[in-house]
Amino acid sequence: MKFVILAAIAALPASAAMAQDAAPAAPTPPPGVTAEQLVLPGATLSPDCGNLYGLAGRAFCVSAPLASIGGLAESYISALQGQGWIPAGGDDNRVVFVRRREAGGCDGLQMQAFYDTSRPSGPESTGYLGFGPIPGDVCAAQAPTPQPANPAGPPAQ
């Protein structure tokens, strides 16, 4: 799975991108994952998530030079697969994982790559990987979305 960092985080509300004044809460790894599993070689624990996008206290973050984030993300994908997490979707800077629960259903985990787009970026700029649980049972069947009735009647033939 190719992992390229994009500025897709720009879709987040602007207020979330402001630095936070309060000290972030201690990072808590997602359920079923230990902190040791989330700090791989080449990564540095980043409890404040760079004070970016309102993630401090909401995500478990690590940092590394931007030039190495893609390779580091690939290492995380492999490490998480070794723990039973299956990459189930995502895009160029995000991977969604699922893992079956012993009691039924599935846990979800998201890994998001990001950096401070308000600063010049280069190979030595700081990049981040944030990990956060997806609430609920991600394998639960979703209610079907009702289709709107066609007020014009059936299509003409």
PALUM-14589 format. One record per residue (C-alpha): residue in three letters; x, y, z. Coordinates in steps of 0.1 Angstrom, whole numbers, always signed. Example, Ala and Ser with C-alpha at 12.3 -4.5 7.8 and 13.67 -1.06 7.14 Angstrom:
<nodes>
@pavex:Ala; xx:+123; yy:-45; zz:+78 .
@pavex:Ser; xx:+137; yy:-11; zz:+71 .
</nodes>
This chain:
<nodes>
@pavex:Met; xx:+0; yy:+0; zz:+0 .
@pavex:Lys; xx:+16; yy:+33; zz:-11 .
@pavex:Phe; xx:+16; yy:+60; zz:+15 .
@pavex:Val; xx:+20; yy:+96; zz:+4 .
@pavex:Ile; xx:+15; yy:+126; zz:+26 .
@pavex:Leu; xx:-11; yy:+151; zz:+13 .
@pavex:Ala; xx:-25; yy:+182; zz:+27 .
@pavex:Ala; xx:-60; yy:+167; zz:+28 .
@pavex:Ile; xx:-62; yy:+177; zz:+65 .
@pavex:Ala; xx:-72; yy:+211; zz:+52 .
@pavex:Ala; xx:-108; yy:+198; zz:+53 .
@pavex:Leu; xx:-107; yy:+200; zz:+91 .
@pavex:Pro; xx:-123; yy:+231; zz:+106 .
@pavex:Ala; xx:-99; yy:+260; zz:+108 .
@pavex:Ser; xx:-104; yy:+263; zz:+146 .
@pavex:Ala; xx:-91; yy:+228; zz:+151 .
@pavex:Ala; xx:-58; yy:+238; zz:+136 .
@pavex:Met; xx:-51; yy:+264; zz:+163 .
@pavex:Ala; xx:-25; yy:+256; zz:+189 .
@pavex:Gln; xx:-39; yy:+245; zz:+222 .
@pavex:Asp; xx:-30; yy:+264; zz:+254 .
@pavex:Ala; xx:-37; yy:+235; zz:+278 .
@pavex:Ala; xx:-12; yy:+207; zz:+282 .
@pavex:Pro; xx:-25; yy:+176; zz:+264 .
@pavex:Ala; xx:-37; yy:+146; zz:+283 .
@pavex:Ala; xx:-14; yy:+117; zz:+284 .
@pavex:Pro; xx:-17; yy:+97; zz:+252 .
@pavex:Thr; xx:-37; yy:+65; zz:+254 .
@pavex:Pro; xx:-32; yy:+39; zz:+228 .
@pavex:Pro; xx:-63; yy:+25; zz:+211 .
@pavex:Pro; xx:-78; yy:-6; zz:+227 .
@pavex:Gly; xx:-58; yy:-38; zz:+221 .
@pavex:Val; xx:-26; yy:-19; zz:+212 .
@pavex:Thr; xx:+2; yy:-10; zz:+237 .
@pavex:Ala; xx:+22; yy:+22; zz:+236 .
@pavex:Glu; xx:+53; yy:+1; zz:+229 .
@pavex:Gln; xx:+37; yy:-12; zz:+198 .
@pavex:Leu; xx:+30; yy:+23; zz:+186 .
@pavex:Val; xx:+65; yy:+37; zz:+191 .
@pavex:Leu; xx:+85; yy:+19; zz:+164 .
@pavex:Pro; xx:+122; yy:+25; zz:+156 .
@pavex:Gly; xx:+125; yy:+59; zz:+139 .
@pavex:Ala; xx:+94; yy:+73; zz:+156 .
@pavex:Thr; xx:+93; yy:+96; zz:+186 .
@pavex:Leu; xx:+63; yy:+98; zz:+210 .
@pavex:Ser; xx:+45; yy:+131; zz:+204 .
@pavex:Pro; xx:+19; yy:+135; zz:+232 .
@pavex:Asp; xx:+8; yy:+170; zz:+219 .
@pavex:Cys; xx:+5; yy:+158; zz:+183 .
@pavex:Gly; xx:+24; yy:+189; zz:+173 .
@pavex:Asn; xx:-5; yy:+210; zz:+187 .
@pavex:Leu; xx:-21; yy:+205; zz:+153 .
@pavex:Tyr; xx:-57; yy:+199; zz:+142 .
@pavex:Gly; xx:-70; yy:+195; zz:+178 .
@pavex:Leu; xx:-56; yy:+160; zz:+181 .
@pavex:Ala; xx:-38; yy:+164; zz:+214 .
@pavex:Gly; xx:-55; yy:+142; zz:+239 .
@pavex:Arg; xx:-77; yy:+127; zz:+212 .
@pavex:Ala; xx:-51; yy:+107; zz:+193 .
@pavex:Phe; xx:-19; yy:+88; zz:+201 .
@pavex:Cys; xx:+8; yy:+105; zz:+180 .
@pavex:Val; xx:+44; yy:+99; zz:+170 .
@pavex:Ser; xx:+67; yy:+121; zz:+150 .
@pavex:Ala; xx:+96; yy:+117; zz:+126 .
@pavex:Pro; xx:+113; yy:+137; zz:+98 .
@pavex:Leu; xx:+88; yy:+142; zz:+70 .
@pavex:Ala; xx:+110; yy:+124; zz:+45 .
@pavex:Ser; xx:+107; yy:+92; zz:+65 .
@pavex:Ile; xx:+70; yy:+93; zz:+73 .
@pavex:Gly; xx:+60; yy:+72; zz:+43 .
@pavex:Gly; xx:+84; yy:+44; zz:+52 .
@pavex:Leu; xx:+75; yy:+47; zz:+88 .
@pavex:Ala; xx:+38; yy:+44; zz:+80 .
@pavex:Glu; xx:+46; yy:+12; zz:+60 .
@pavex:Ser; xx:+63; yy:-2; zz:+91 .
@pavex:Tyr; xx:+33; yy:+6; zz:+111 .
@pavex:Ile; xx:+10; yy:-11; zz:+86 .
@pavex:Ser; xx:+32; yy:-43; zz:+89 .
@pavex:Ala; xx:+34; yy:-41; zz:+127 .
@pavex:Leu; xx:-3; yy:-37; zz:+131 .
@pavex:Gln; xx:-10; yy:-65; zz:+106 .
@pavex:Gly; xx:+11; yy:-87; zz:+129 .
@pavex:Gln; xx:-12; yy:-78; zz:+157 .
@pavex:Gly; xx:-43; yy:-89; zz:+137 .
@pavex:Trp; xx:-53; yy:-55; zz:+123 .
@pavex:Ile; xx:-64; yy:-56; zz:+87 .
@pavex:Pro; xx:-60; yy:-25; zz:+64 .
@pavex:Ala; xx:-96; yy:-20; zz:+53 .
@pavex:Gly; xx:-96; yy:+13; zz:+35 .
@pavex:Gly; xx:-83; yy:+48; zz:+35 .
@pavex:Asp; xx:-66; yy:+72; zz:+12 .
@pavex:Asp; xx:-32; yy:+87; zz:+5 .
@pavex:Asn; xx:-26; yy:+99; zz:+41 .
@pavex:Arg; xx:-50; yy:+77; zz:+61 .
@pavex:Val; xx:-54; yy:+40; zz:+67 .
@pavex:Val; xx:-84; yy:+24; zz:+84 .
@pavex:Phe; xx:-78; yy:-9; zz:+101 .
@pavex:Val; xx:-103; yy:-34; zz:+115 .
@pavex:Arg; xx:-98; yy:-63; zz:+138 .
@pavex:Arg; xx:-123; yy:-90; zz:+149 .
@pavex:Arg; xx:-133; yy:-90; zz:+186 .
@pavex:Glu; xx:-133; yy:-124; zz:+203 .
@pavex:Ala; xx:-169; yy:-117; zz:+215 .
@pavex:Gly; xx:-180; yy:-108; zz:+180 .
@pavex:Gly; xx:-180; yy:-75; zz:+161 .
@pavex:Cys; xx:-149; yy:-55; zz:+151 .
@pavex:Asp; xx:-127; yy:-28; zz:+165 .
@pavex:Gly; xx:-116; yy:+0; zz:+142 .
@pavex:Leu; xx:-84; yy:+20; zz:+142 .
@pavex:Gln; xx:-73; yy:+49; zz:+120 .
@pavex:Met; xx:-38; yy:+60; zz:+112 .
@pavex:Gln; xx:-35; yy:+95; zz:+99 .
@pavex:Ala; xx:-3; yy:+112; zz:+85 .
@pavex:Phe; xx:-1; yy:+150; zz:+88 .
@pavex:Tyr; xx:+22; yy:+179; zz:+92 .
@pavex:Asp; xx:+20; yy:+216; zz:+98 .
@pavex:Thr; xx:+9; yy:+231; zz:+65 .
@pavex:Ser; xx:+13; yy:+266; zz:+78 .
@pavex:Arg; xx:+51; yy:+262; zz:+79 .
@pavex:Pro; xx:+75; yy:+256; zz:+50 .
@pavex:Ser; xx:+80; yy:+219; zz:+45 .
@pavex:Gly; xx:+112; yy:+200; zz:+37 .
@pavex:Pro; xx:+127; yy:+166; zz:+43 .
@pavex:Glu; xx:+137; yy:+174; zz:+78 .
@pavex:Ser; xx:+104; yy:+191; zz:+88 .
@pavex:Thr; xx:+84; yy:+172; zz:+114 .
@pavex:Gly; xx:+58; yy:+148; zz:+102 .
@pavex:Tyr; xx:+33; yy:+130; zz:+124 .
@pavex:Leu; xx:+13; yy:+98; zz:+125 .
@pavex:Gly; xx:-18; yy:+99; zz:+146 .
@pavex:Phe; xx:-36; yy:+68; zz:+158 .
@pavex:Gly; xx:-72; yy:+68; zz:+171 .
@pavex:Pro; xx:-99; yy:+43; zz:+177 .
@pavex:Ile; xx:-130; yy:+43; zz:+156 .
@pavex:Pro; xx:-159; yy:+42; zz:+181 .
@pavex:Gly; xx:-185; yy:+14; zz:+180 .
@pavex:Asp; xx:-185; yy:-18; zz:+162 .
@pavex:Val; xx:-171; yy:-11; zz:+127 .
@pavex:Cys; xx:-184; yy:-45; zz:+114 .
@pavex:Ala; xx:-220; yy:-39; zz:+125 .
@pavex:Ala; xx:-244; yy:-38; zz:+96 .
@pavex:Gln; xx:-254; yy:-3; zz:+87 .
@pavex:Ala; xx:-291; yy:+5; zz:+82 .
@pavex:Pro; xx:-299; yy:+9; zz:+45 .
@pavex:Thr; xx:-302; yy:+44; zz:+33 .
@pavex:Pro; xx:-337; yy:+50; zz:+20 .
@pavex:Gln; xx:-338; yy:+59; zz:-17 .
@pavex:Pro; xx:-359; yy:+90; zz:-24 .
@pavex:Ala; xx:-391; yy:+84; zz:-43 .
@pavex:Asn; xx:-391; yy:+95; zz:-79 .
@pavex:Pro; xx:-418; yy:+122; zz:-80 .
@pavex:Ala; xx:-418; yy:+122; zz:-118 .
@pavex:Gly; xx:-429; yy:+85; zz:-119 .
@pavex:Pro; xx:-411; yy:+57; zz:-136 .
@pavex:Pro; xx:-385; yy:+65; zz:-162 .
@pavex:Ala; xx:-397; yy:+69; zz:-198 .
@pavex:Gln; xx:-390; yy:+40; zz:-221 .
</nodes>
